[in-house]
């Protein structure tokens, strides 16, 4: 088990879907490298800054995205997104998101503390807070507190590059987007992923297209258990066009269908010990 997972267990992360023994940061592979203390410190600093921003937003439910890796060559900044809501018992913010099991293509829905959300060697400890309208928050809260609703849109077969309009696989961003679709589809009863994706098409959601050459696709498929391309349409795949759900495509769509949505960047925080010593 990777060091980040040991710390997750120590902090009491809760797996919300059956069959997962180990958790991993979505899209990341496992290593035996000890987690450097500075990563732990950075994670708690980022969690403190994020908690403050969430408190100031007045939100009941929001979405939060992190910068897991450098995706600038694809014109992207934030790589992974989840929901964040306050725990009714402790009053603490908790992230609820889809994660794949360590080094595999098996996934589950996790609920864990803010520090765990950043507990890895991330490219940056900046985060993005996305606060939908009050009405959308109300509907999301209903869905996120009812396992029957959020698991109806969950597939345990993880693929970090899953096709946006297929149900063979799923990743963290897809799960979040499809739950958002359920929250907005007032006259469309969404209880399956197929219905959610149908509504997204009708509502005009446009995925992000990555231009990946054949060697990039081959390398990803051969050396990573959590990457597959066989759910993408053949004509798009052979042309090197990979259509996926990204944070930027989600926020663009959410602001279109829910204009009251706000976006706030939470900068990478200064270490707490440094800021309190002055």
Helices and strands as residue ranges (DSSP letters): H 3-10, E 14-15, H 37-57, E 61-67, G 72-74, E 80-86, E 93-100, E 107-113, H 114-117, E 124-131, H 134-144, H 147-152, H 172-184, H 193-202, E 208-211, H 214-223, H 234-238, E 241-244, H 247-257, E 262-266, H 272-276
